[in-house]
Amino acid sequence: MQRCGFLNPVYKGSYATDYINNWFNGTATGQYQDKLASNARLRDFTMQNTAINTPGTATSVGSFSNGYSKPTKYKSGIGNDVAFLLSYSEAANFVSNNAYYRQQPITFESCAEAKANYAKISIPPQSQLSGYSFAWLRSVGDSDSTNYKTMGSLEGPPTLGNTIGRVFQFQTTTYGFIYPALWVDQAIFTPVQTPAQQAINNASINSTVNIDGYDWYVARKVTTGGANYAMLVAKNPMRQEVSFSVNAANTNYEGSNLQNVVTQIYLSLNDIRTIAVVPDLGTLSSLTSTTEPTAAMAGSQTKNIMFALSYRDVYNWNGGKETPLISPLTNYTMRWLTRSPSTATTVYEIMPANLSAPGYLTGGLNALGYNGETVVPGIWVKIG
């Protein structure tokens, strides 16, 4: 945001309010002035408020509580005095490391939440500026002499030895940064579902959804930690002629050819990756381990986000038994690999019902195998 001074110790009608209004209304001009996009989703939730009329005071009696703004009941996606500067009260209690109270004088440590919030903002260090490192507050300072008038400030990285994150005051003729604040309707925190999430939410167990051009069975839905997740399984093999390992009958899924192929498939997807979560693969050698979702979104992680199903994943999906297969497992017409070992050299595969030995081969397939297996991967996604 723009840097400016106040000249006079008054928030309403100041250079600061001009810059903030220009930012919010999208009318800011100049190389160093930001502006909020006209189609920003934020505008659907911004509220009119009392900040312009409650500037509060800085470092004097009542400063910790006399500058609290409140939202009104009216939304406003454009207009003046919707965005505002924080007050001394608001910064000291919600976004700071400490606050200086000059009347005693004493420095008060801010609460843990305020310190955490301050750590999330970034005020450029003084070493990068031709001036001081601080953001303006809207509160009137306690110095109003002819030659020295002040307004509240929130200090950035060291300024002449001052404390990082301290709420204090600066002379009005000094140039400080403008950091807008907004009151918003709490509905902004309700996640907006993607079309893929909407489709999965509306689908029943074992029905199919089409995402990224592929059909997926909705194999499971769970709620944990207040969030909703679904496990999708590819309806059709996504890669054919695949062996579990390539150089030896090694049944370790980690580093296997099967794992690498599944990762390649995942990298070819788009929409599903935006809602994928990191799965807990459990104990790979255990026949009782299922694949469960975690709260961590996949983000840039690519390995082990999509996975070959475990023995227990398929066992449970098949109604808690190895054989005979039931729908929708009966819809697969080619044998496919799990990630679970059956012996030191063999792994479990699923034999489709149209072959001579439907169900799971309890003896398993030699891990080196032959390039005749298919890959039917699964993935956990967040749906709400």
Summary of the structure (lengths in Angstrom):
residues: 384
radius of gyration: 30.0
end to end distance: 34.6
largest distance: 98.1
contacts: 1240
relative contact order: 0.11
helix: 19%
strand: 30%
